[in-house]
Amino acid sequence: MNKYKATKNLTLKTPGFYVAEGEVTELEPAYAEQVNKDLKLTFPDVDAVLELVEETKPASRSKKADTKASEDAAE
């Protein structure tokens, strides 16, 4: 799930909650894309009613751990 910022006040029926303009909510990317597509004609003044704020990435090792491993391998 990714974090999206609402550019309009929205009532999302499927998850069953209200998102005020400027609030950030967590949604599945496919659902957010569908909402943007469905409301494009309703809100022609904005590019998207839900803007991606933060994309959730799979857990990985920290950068420091990666650097240390590279240094150890170089020695």
C-alpha positions as CSV (number, residue, x, y, z in Angstrom):
1,M,0.0,0.0,0.0
2,N,1.2,3.5,-0.8
3,K,0.4,6.9,0.8
4,Y,-1.7,9.3,-1.2
5,K,-2.6,13.0,-0.5
6,A,-6.1,14.0,-1.4
7,T,-6.4,17.2,-3.5
8,K,-10.2,17.3,-2.9
9,N,-12.6,16.2,-0.2
10,L,-13.4,12.5,-0.9
11,T,-15.7,9.9,0.5
12,L,-14.2,6.5,-0.5
13,K,-17.0,3.9,-0.5
14,T,-14.9,0.7,-0.8
15,P,-12.7,1.3,2.3
16,G,-15.6,3.2,3.8
17,F,-14.0,6.4,5.0
18,Y,-13.7,10.2,4.4
19,V,-10.5,11.9,3.3
20,A,-10.4,15.7,3.6
21,E,-8.5,17.8,1.2
22,G,-4.8,17.8,2.2
23,E,-5.0,14.6,4.3
24,V,-2.8,11.6,3.6
25,T,-4.2,8.1,3.4
26,E,-2.9,4.6,2.6
27,L,-4.4,2.9,-0.4
28,E,-3.7,0.1,-2.8
29,P,-2.1,1.6,-6.0
30,A,-4.7,0.0,-8.3
31,Y,-7.6,1.5,-6.2
32,A,-6.1,5.0,-6.2
33,E,-5.6,4.8,-10.0
34,Q,-9.2,3.8,-10.4
35,V,-10.5,6.6,-8.2
36,N,-8.4,9.1,-10.1
37,K,-9.8,7.8,-13.4
38,D,-13.4,7.8,-12.2
39,L,-13.2,11.3,-10.9
40,K,-11.2,12.9,-13.7
41,L,-14.3,14.5,-15.4
42,T,-15.8,15.4,-12.0
43,F,-12.7,17.5,-11.0
44,P,-11.2,18.8,-14.3
45,D,-9.3,21.5,-12.4
46,V,-6.8,18.9,-10.9
47,D,-4.6,16.3,-12.6
48,A,-5.5,13.7,-9.9
49,V,-7.7,13.7,-6.8
50,L,-5.2,11.4,-5.1
51,E,-1.5,12.2,-5.5
52,L,1.2,9.7,-4.6
53,V,3.2,10.9,-1.6
54,E,5.2,7.8,-0.6
55,E,5.6,4.6,-2.4
56,T,6.1,1.6,-0.1
57,K,9.1,-0.4,-1.0
58,P,10.0,-3.9,0.0
59,A,12.2,-4.1,3.1
60,S,15.9,-4.0,2.4
61,R,19.1,-3.7,4.3
62,S,20.1,-0.2,5.4
63,K,22.5,1.8,3.3
64,K,25.1,1.7,6.0
65,A,24.9,-2.1,6.1
66,D,25.3,-2.2,2.3
67,T,28.3,0.1,2.4
68,K,30.0,-2.0,5.2
69,A,29.4,-5.2,3.2
70,S,31.0,-3.6,0.1
71,E,34.0,-2.4,2.1
72,D,34.5,-5.8,3.6
73,A,34.3,-7.5,0.2
74,A,36.9,-5.0,-1.2
75,E,39.5,-5.9,1.5
